[in-house]
Every structure is written in structure tokens, then in C-alpha cells.
């Protein structure tokens, strides 16, 4: 597995709630790429202030993690950028904020023309599936992704 670089950090004003280290209120996620499975993975420790019910990670935070990892798989597997057009989540069991590190995984399940479907999963520290989602992405051609989203090209995620 290869740790992915975050080339967006170089953009002025960059403050993504999912992956920016510059956002003190964000999740500050890091990502790895599994070449063999063409899968993006993140590991993250929930923060107490992101609860819904007592000790339970808010469902909106879970959705944010799944949506964010979907964008990263589009960036590195499809080698472009896009925007979420649909997000369908199934919450299977509560995610406790005090139970240790969570793992999320994402992979492309289909890609036709400008739409890509990404399967995402969120596991607790015991590797139990807590939530899964299908995120449909509207995928831009590379030139438009560079212009509208600042997409730096796939090599920027792997080279220092």
C-alpha cells in the first residue's frame, strides 16, 4: 500500500472538511492506495466532539468520511475529479467514538461516460461493517477538473 499525498494542500484557501490539515475543525483524513485491489483506504480515530447520541459517531460524519474517500478513489483510479451527484448510505450498526480506529475503503464499481459509482465501506476497530454507501460521482474530463477543481493530475498524489 502507498500513502497518498494531498496535492490540494498547495492551493490558496484550501480548507476541506474531510482531508485538509489546515482545517482545525475537519476530519484531517489521510489516504492510502492499494494498487492490487484499486482501492483507497483511510484509518481515523473518531473525536468525542463529533457525537450524535452519547458516545455514537454522528451519521453525518460517517457520510462525510464515505463521501470524501469516494472522491479520492475518483482522483487516483479514474485520474480526474468530479462532484457527488448521489449518496446512498446504509447504516448497519452504531459507530462508537471511544472504540478505537475506524477504517474506510472505497473502490469504483462502475464507470460509464460521465458517471462513476463508488462502493464505500466503514468498519469499526473490530473490523465489523458499520456503514456502506454507493456514491455516484459526476466525473469531469481532466481538463475541466483541472480548471474547475484544481485537479493536479494523478502523478501529484504519488510523487513528492
Buried (B, 14 or more C-beta within 10 A) or exposed (E): EEEBBBBBEEEEEBEBBBBBBEBEEBBBBBBBBEEEEEBBBBBBEBEEEBBBEEBBBBBEBBBBBBBBBBBBBBBBBBBBBBEBEEBEBEBEEBBBBEBEEBBBBBBBEEBEEEBBBBBBBBBBBEEEEBBBBBBBBEBBEBEBBBEEBBBBBBEBBEEE
